[in-house]
Amino acid sequence: MLAGNPVIPVITLDQVEDAVPLAEALVAGGLKVLEITLRTDAAVEGIRQIIKHVPEAIVGTGTVCSEEQIKLSEDLGCQFMISPGATDKLLAVGSQSSVQFLPGISTVSELMRGMEYGLKNFKFFPAEAAGGAPVMKAMAGPFPNIKFCPTGGIGLGNAKDYLSLPNVICVGGSWIANPKDIQAKRWTEIEQLAREAAALAD
């Protein structure tokens, strides 16, 4: 699902009314996979609106931190879930979910714990603070079958450093859907940022 989609916009929605025009701008710019973080009161209804009105979008939840949020993601009809970290309880529930689950890891030990639950796809977070692309490259040796979506500190300037690695399927970034741009309803500018991000796959 995530393969072939080089950049996943990490979205924080403050207003439900922004959900559909934002998703339409991102999809028009070539980014179909959207991560809506469960950090705000507008997130859940925003997800419902996007799934209903922008069928081309592949919608998932971000900042999934509890069993309840996993169940919520399933009930909403999301196609993936991403967490910032990986507790044993979260791994146990997420690995059994019908929705693809990417737990967040930043160390080899956390990665191996997730692998014990049968998981093969992970979020590497916070990517830049945790060592960046060199760490991703180093992990490819002992874990050749594991794939990552690095997120945290990634922008247009360094995204290709990650995307050039064989174990990176995509990167997550908030620069495409910056909260200030969303609040100002700069849909044309966001569409252009999406287009630039989508071009990173070339």
N, C-alpha and C positions, 0 to 999 in steps of 0.2 A: 504493500500500500504506500509506504513512504518512499520506496525506491523510485527514481525518476522524477522526484520532486525535491530539488536541491535545497530549497530554503523553506522552512516553516515559520510563518509569522507568529510571534508570541504576542497575543492580544490581551489587553486589559480593557474591558468595557466599563465605562462609567454611566452610560446612558443606553437604555434598550433601543431607543430610536436610531442609534448609530450603527447597530449591528448589521442590518441588511445592506445599506449603502456601502459600508466598509467592506463587507464580504464581496459585494459585486465589484468593487474597485480592485480588490486583490485578485479575484478570479479573472477579471478582464486583463489584468497585467500578467497573468500566467501562473499565479500561485493558487493552487486549488486546495492544498492541505492547510487547514487553519487550526491553530491551538488557542482555545479560549481559556484563559486562566480563571480558576474559581476563587478569585480574590475579591470580587465586588458583588454587590446586591443585584447588579444588572446582568451578571454572567449567565445565569440559568435561563432566564427568559430570552436573552440575546441568542443563546444557542438554539432554543426552540424556533425563534424567528428565522435564523439563518437556514436551519435544516428544512423549514417549511417553504421559504421563499427563494433560496439559492441552491437548487438541487445539484448543481455542478460542484459545489463545495464539499470537501471531505473534512468533516468537523470532528475535533477531539477536544478533550478537556486537559488543562494544565494545572499545575500546583495541586495535584491530587494527593492528599495527605492522610486520608482515613478510609476505613472500610465503607462508611456511609457515602463518601464521595465516589467511590468505585461503583456502588449500587446506583447512585444518582446518574453517573455517566452512562451506565447500561440502560437505565429507564429513559433517558433523554434520546437514546438512539445514536450516541456518539460512535465513531468508528475507531478511535484510539484514545488512550489515556496516558498522561505523562506525569510522573511525580518528581519532585526535587531531590528526594532521598529514598532510602530503601530499608524500612524496618522489616523484621521477620513477619509480623502480622500483615503488613501491606503486601509483601512478596507472596505470602501464602494465598491471600484472597485474589490478588491481581493475576497470579499465574494460572488460576482456575477460571478466570473470567472469559466470557465469549468475546469480549472486546480486547483488542491488542493493547498490552500494557508495557510501557517503557519506564522502568524505575530509574531514578537518578543515582549515579555512582560517581565517586571521584578518586577511589583507590582500587588497587588490584584485589584486596581482600573483600571489598564490597561487591566487586564484579563477581568474584568466585562464589560469594554467598547467593547472589542472584542466579548464577548458573546452576546451583544446587536445586533450585526450584524449576529448572528446565527452561529458563529464559535465555534468549540469544540476542535480543535487541535492547540497548540501554541508552539512556540519556547520560552524557558526560557533563557534569555540572559542579561548580561554575568553571566552565572550560578554560578561559584565559587565566583565572586566578589559580587553577589547579595544575597548571603547567602547559596548557595549550596543545597545539598540534604535535610537538615533540613527544608528549606523553601518549597521544593517540597512536603515533607511529611506533612507539616502543611496545604498546600493548598488542599490536598486530602479530608480533612474533609468537608469543606463547598462547595467544588466543585467536587463531586464524579464522575461526568460524563465527566470531562475535562481531556484531555491527553496532555502530554508535550514531547518535544524533547529538553532537556537542552543542551546548547552549551556554551563554553567559560571556559577555564581552566580545561577541562576534559581530562584525559589521561588514560592509562592502569591501573594506580594505584588507581584511584578513580571512574572509570566508573561503577563498580558494585554497589557502594553506591547508584547511581541513578537507575540503571537497576533493582534493587531489589524492587523498589517502584511500587505499582500497577498503579499509574497514569503516569508513564514514559514508553513510547512506544519504545524510542530509545534515543541515545545521539549523538551529533555531535562532531567531533574532527578533528583537523588538524594534529595531531601527526602521523597519518597513511600515509598521503601524504605530508610530510614536503617539503617545497619549495627547500631546499638544496638537498634533495634526488631526487626530480624531476629534478632539474638542472643537477645533476650528473648522471641522468638516471639509478638509482639504482633500476631497476624493480624487481629484485629477492628479494631484501631487503624489498621493499614495499609490495610485495606479502606475505612475511612472517609476516610483521606487520598486514596486513589485516587478515591473518589466525588467529593470536593471538586475534585480536579484535572480529572476528566472533565467536571465542570460548567462549566469554563472555556470550553468550546466553545459554550455557550449564549449 
